[in-house]
Amino acid sequence: MAKPKLTGPRPEWLKVRIRADETFDRVTRMVSDLSLHTVCQEARCPNIFECWGEGTATFMILGDVCTRHCGFCAVGKGKPLPLEPDEPRHVGEAVRRLGVKHAVVTSVNRDELADGGSTHFAETIRWIRRLNPGTRVEVLIPDFCGNEQALNNVLAARPDVLNHNTETVPRLYKKVRPDAGYEQSMELLRRAHARKGEWPLLSKSGLMVGLGETEDELLDVFSDLAETGCDILTVGQYLAPTPKHIPIERYYSPDEFARLRDEALKMGFRYVEAGPLVRSSYHAGRHTEDAERLDDSNDPVFAAPLPAPSLVQIKPRSLVD
């Protein structure tokens, strides 16, 4: 027998104050002027007023139509349009206009492309760096259908943070991520970890709770992620974007999130953020700053001296599909 959907008002700790101020309006105009997409809008993120009010946004590249059918996601699904060649440069320009020091770039899935859009990701990283020297770049990438070369395309641009969300526990993948595979996500994170000796890369992953998982299942996923060498973990409450999406099974309290955070830290993560409104890119700059503050003297990945990064010359409109 199916469980009844949660009804009634949300708990107090999930209520967000709407505050559209001048800075929020400025970000809205800029996104429109540059013909960009943000995951803040497309995924109906509850933190949009806080983040945009602070002049930050998470940019979504590769268009706004996804080729997958995840049961939790509000992003449009169907047949995508061709890639926009100027999009990587426009993202770099947007980062410069906002003046952010930690830029976050994510995307829809583009499974119809041979490289999954990875070259476009790399081009975006390079444009951000070209127009914003000193800005950290975090990318939240899809699994690229397990294509290792696609992952290497992104890593060749040397992002500061490589994020790939696990989203949920293995038992719920068929319902939550029907086109993805749990072990495929773990392997992606292992491959990213294996590259950390080349430059000070941080790896990151995030999960939603409230989809019907048990705490033991969550702790098993935390353990699997820790074993991949994942540095940063985020855990937040799932909130169904519309009545047509997977219903919420239950709300976790702030105390339960605190307990999950404590358990995860015991497993060796460098930084964990867990809370009702936590999303993978929420406070992303703080995640990285706190992870980097840890003493790396006993960590062979971060203790070894690194070679000087090579300079990459980029010509406008040089995107290769």
C-alpha positions as a printed Julia matrix, in Angstrom:
321×3 Matrix{Float64}:
  0.0    0.0     0.0
  1.4    3.39   -1.02
  2.24   5.82    1.72
  0.1    8.99    1.83
  1.73  12.22    0.72
  2.68  14.75    3.37
  0.09  17.48    3.52
 -0.29  20.74    5.39
  2.19  23.55    5.98
  5.91  22.98    5.99
  7.79  23.04    9.3
  8.96  26.46   10.48
 12.59  25.64    9.71
 11.73  25.28    6.0
  9.96  28.61    5.6
 11.93  31.1     3.51
 11.53  34.87    3.66
 11.06  36.4     0.22
 13.2   39.49   -0.2
 13.58  40.74   -3.77
 15.83  43.78   -3.4
 17.94  45.9    -5.77
 20.75  43.34   -5.92
 18.28  40.55   -6.72
 16.86  42.67   -9.55
 20.38  43.37  -10.85
 21.2   39.66  -11.05
 17.88  38.97  -12.76
 18.59  41.61  -15.43
 22.14  40.38  -15.97
 21.05  36.76  -16.46
 18.47  37.92  -18.99
 20.84  40.3   -20.8
 23.43  37.56  -21.33
 20.81  34.92  -22.26
 21.99  32.66  -19.46
 20.26  30.01  -17.38
 20.68  29.47  -13.65
 19.9   26.37  -11.66
 18.48  28.77   -9.08
 15.57  29.48  -11.43
 15.26  26.23  -13.34
 15.34  23.99  -10.24
 13.17  26.39   -8.21
 15.74  26.6    -5.46
 14.35  27.88   -2.14
 17.55  29.87   -1.52
 17.3   32.04   -4.63
 16.36  35.22   -2.76
 19.24  34.87   -0.29
 21.87  34.0    -2.91
 20.8   36.5    -5.55
 20.36  39.12   -2.86
 24.05  38.57   -2.05
 24.99  38.87   -5.74
 25.76  35.2    -6.37
 24.22  32.62   -8.69
 24.88  29.09   -9.95
 25.07  29.1   -13.72
 23.51  26.27  -15.71
 25.1   25.6   -19.09
 24.28  23.33  -22.06
 20.8   24.83  -22.35
 17.72  24.4   -20.17
 16.32  21.11  -21.47
 17.56  17.84  -19.97
 17.72  14.48  -21.71
 17.02  12.55  -18.49
 13.89  12.01  -16.42
 14.84  12.32  -12.76
 11.76  12.18  -10.56
 12.85  14.99   -8.25
 14.0   17.65  -10.7
 12.08  20.67  -11.98
 14.34  21.32  -15.0
 12.57  20.9   -18.35
 12.91  17.56  -20.15
 12.82  16.7   -23.82
 14.86  17.3   -26.97
 17.47  20.01  -26.35
 18.46  22.78  -28.72
 21.98  22.96  -30.19
 24.68  24.31  -27.89
 25.14  28.08  -27.78
 28.77  28.77  -28.79
 28.95  32.07  -26.88
 27.61  30.63  -23.63
 31.04  29.93  -22.02
 32.15  33.52  -22.64
 28.85  34.89  -21.37
 29.25  32.96  -18.12
 32.72  34.44  -17.72
 31.29  37.92  -18.29
 28.53  37.3   -15.74
 31.05  36.21  -13.12
 33.01  39.42  -13.77
 29.9   41.58  -13.46
 28.92  39.93  -10.18
 32.45  40.13   -8.83
 32.18  36.7    -7.2
 35.3   34.97   -5.94
 33.84  31.45   -6.11
 31.94  30.66   -9.31
 29.71  27.6    -9.57
 28.73  26.09  -12.93
 26.36  23.17  -13.43
 24.39  21.82  -16.37
 21.58  19.72  -17.66
 22.4   16.23  -18.96
 23.15  16.13  -22.68
 23.36  12.41  -23.34
 22.84  12.91  -27.07
 26.25  14.6   -27.39
 29.26  12.37  -27.93
 31.18  14.09  -25.12
 28.14  14.81  -22.96
 28.91  18.53  -23.17
 32.24  18.14  -21.37
 34.15  20.28  -23.87
 31.63  23.06  -23.27
 32.24  22.72  -19.52
 36.0   23.02  -20.04
 35.56  26.05  -22.28
 33.39  27.7   -19.61
 36.03  27.11  -16.92
 38.67  28.69  -19.15
 36.57  31.73  -19.96
 35.86  32.3   -16.27
 39.59  32.12  -15.56
 40.48  34.33  -18.5
 38.09  37.11  -17.47
 38.36  36.62  -13.7
 41.93  35.79  -12.64
 41.96  34.51   -9.07
 38.33  33.38   -9.01
 37.83  29.8    -7.82
 35.76  27.63  -10.13
 33.48  24.82   -8.96
 31.74  22.59  -11.47
 28.76  20.37  -10.66
 28.87  17.83  -13.46
 26.65  14.98  -14.7
 27.98  11.42  -14.91
 28.63  11.66  -18.69
 27.26   8.09  -18.96
 30.48   6.82  -17.43
 32.64   8.25  -20.24
 36.09   8.67  -18.67
 37.37  10.84  -21.53
 34.48  13.27  -20.97
 35.51  13.58  -17.31
 39.11  14.11  -18.39
 37.98  16.91  -20.71
 36.6   18.77  -17.69
 39.58  18.0   -15.47
 41.97  19.23  -18.17
 40.68  22.76  -17.44
 41.65  22.25  -13.77
 38.58  23.29  -11.8
 39.15  23.98   -8.11
 36.19  21.83   -7.05
 34.75  18.84   -8.94
 31.21  18.18   -7.68
 29.01  15.27   -8.71
 25.86  14.63   -6.73
 24.95  11.12   -5.62
 21.44  12.43   -4.8
 20.04   9.39   -2.97
 20.66   5.86   -1.71
 21.08   2.92   -4.14
 17.69   1.38   -3.36
 15.88   4.5    -4.57
 17.8    5.09   -7.8
 15.16   3.51  -10.02
 12.6    6.0    -8.71
 14.79   9.05   -8.22
 17.49   8.73  -10.92
 16.17   6.13  -13.39
 18.73   6.98  -16.09
 21.74   6.92  -13.77
 23.71   4.35  -11.81
 24.97   4.55   -8.25
 28.24   2.73   -8.91
 28.83   4.9   -11.98
 28.7    7.98   -9.77
 31.09   6.4    -7.26
 33.52   5.56  -10.06
 33.44   9.15  -11.35
 34.41  10.43   -7.9
 37.17   7.82   -7.61
 38.58   8.9   -10.97
 38.52  12.55   -9.9
 40.31  11.69   -6.65
 43.03   9.91   -8.6
 43.9   13.21  -10.32
 44.42  15.21   -7.13
 48.19  14.79   -7.2
 48.31  17.06  -10.27
 46.83  20.19   -8.65
 44.93  20.95   -5.38
 41.54  19.67   -6.51
 38.69  19.12   -4.05
 35.95  16.58   -4.81
 32.42  16.99   -3.56
 29.04  15.26   -3.57
 25.55  15.87   -2.23
 22.44  13.98   -1.18
 18.78  14.73   -0.57
 16.86  13.26    2.35
 13.15  12.72    2.8
 12.66  10.44   -0.21
 12.05   7.28    1.81
 15.61   6.3     2.69
 16.65   5.04    6.13
 19.39   6.55    8.26
 21.44   3.37    7.94
 21.22   3.62    4.16
 22.42   7.23    4.32
 25.37   6.3     6.5
 26.3    3.55    4.04
 26.37   6.12    1.23
 28.46   8.49    3.37
 30.91   5.63    3.89
 31.03   4.83    0.16
 31.67   8.5    -0.65
 34.4    8.76    1.96
 36.1    5.72    0.44
 36.22   7.46   -2.96
 38.28  10.24   -1.37
 35.41  12.75   -1.48
 36.38  15.9     0.45
 33.1   17.82    0.81
 29.61  16.47    1.51
 26.3   18.32    1.45
 23.01  16.94    2.78
 19.68  18.75    2.41
 15.93  18.21    2.63
 14.17  17.11   -0.56
 11.34  19.48   -1.46
  9.04  18.4    -4.29
  8.99  21.27   -6.82
  5.44  20.44   -7.99
  2.7   17.93   -7.06
  3.71  15.89  -10.13
  7.16  15.14   -8.74
  8.15  12.44   -6.24
  6.3   13.18   -3.0
  8.15  13.98    0.22
  8.13  10.99    2.57
  9.13  12.97    5.65
 10.84  16.11    6.94
 14.12  15.84    8.8
 14.56  18.16   11.8
 17.59  20.42   12.31
 18.72  18.09   15.12
 18.64  15.11   12.76
 20.73  17.01   10.22
 23.22  17.87   12.96
 23.51  14.2    13.85
 24.06  13.23   10.2
 26.77  15.87    9.93
 28.55  14.55   13.02
 28.43  10.98   11.71
 29.8   12.05    8.33
 32.68  14.01    9.85
 33.74  10.9    11.74
 34.26   9.21    8.37
 36.96  11.65    7.31
 35.29  14.27    5.12
 37.13  17.58    5.13
 33.88  19.55    5.32
 30.2   18.64    5.75
 27.2   20.95    5.49
 23.87  19.4     6.45
 20.62  21.27    7.01
 17.03  21.63    5.83
 17.77  24.19    3.09
 21.26  22.99    2.15
 21.85  22.48   -1.57
 25.11  21.45   -3.22
 25.94  24.96   -4.41
 24.5   26.8    -1.37
 27.38  28.48    0.51
 29.72  26.71   -1.92
 32.5   29.24   -1.37
 32.38  28.63    2.38
 32.6   24.86    1.84
 35.82  25.25   -0.1
 37.36  27.82    2.23
 36.75  25.64    5.27
 37.99  22.5     3.52
 41.17  24.3     2.47
 41.85  25.51    6.03
 42.46  21.98    7.26
 46.03  20.93    7.95
 47.18  19.05    4.85
 50.63  18.15    6.15
 49.71  14.49    6.55
 47.7   14.24    3.34
 49.89  12.97    0.48
 47.55  14.48   -2.09
 47.96  18.04   -0.79
 51.38  17.87    0.86
 53.43  17.28   -2.29
 54.66  20.33   -4.23
 52.69  20.91   -7.41
 54.0   21.84  -10.85
 53.21  25.32  -12.08
 49.95  25.33  -14.07
 50.28  25.76  -17.8
 48.82  28.84  -19.46
 45.94  28.21  -21.83
 45.31  30.61  -24.68
 41.62  30.7   -25.65
 40.17  32.22  -28.78
 36.56  33.39  -28.83
 34.05  31.04  -30.45
 36.51  28.14  -30.35
 34.05  25.62  -28.91
 34.41  22.09  -30.25
 31.3   19.87  -29.85
